[in-house]
Amino acid sequence: MAGAVAERVRRYIFDGTDQDLRRLLRISELSAEMARAAFRRAGLQEGWSAIDCGCGPLYTRLFLMHQPDPVRTLRRIAGLLRPGGWLVTQEALRSPPPRSHPDLEALSGYWDLVYEVLDGAGVPAGAVEDLPRSARQAGLEVAGVSGCFLIMDPELGFEVHAASLAAARERATRLGIAARRVDDLVRDIRAAADGGFEWVSTGFVLDLTLRKPAAP
């Protein structure tokens, strides 16, 4: 059983090639500055220890958007923080979808399908949009709300979206979504990498800086 799980994780995260390693490193570089900016807004400084930060900061990205009960998940995360500790979370809104120039219709179809899968998995409608409220219900303070699109070069951006959709194929088909629909979107998005596009974006990322209240 453990071996089967490990193999599924390996296949999902890393296909074993140098090209895929480079892709993952470029994705991490893309999101790193956004995370650092959120930490700076929270007043955190480079070189601080976990004790300085209140047993944190903790960071999630594209994680809470998959949770059927965001409040429960946030409560469990809050339980890992000391009073005064920080949580930065960055999650993609349902709308607007990823964009490109020129516009690629398949990106909207891909994003609709991603959220169909999340709906089928029991994620409540508006889960990301309601995260500030969910955080307060979980006992966290909302210290900052921001957001943006992240812009990528077409070669990286279209492959990120195509690979994300391909990874969701098995889950989508189990929910009754036609495999051909998934495969056609993956094909069209990958083909766009050589189609004269100037740039491609992520979905709009909601950027929250949350804090566990300090002890009285």
Secondary structure, DSSP 8 states (H G I E B T S, - for coil): -HHHHHHHHHHHH--SSHHHHHHHHHHHHHHHHHHHHHHHHTT--TT--HHHHTS--EEEES-GGG-S-HHHHHHHHHTTS-TT-EEEEEEE-SSS---EES--HHHHHHHHHHHHHHHHTT--TTTTTTHHHHHHHTT-EEEEEEEE--EE-HHHHHHHHHHHHHHTHHHHHHTT--HHHHHHHHHHHHHGGGTT--EEE---EEEEEEE-----
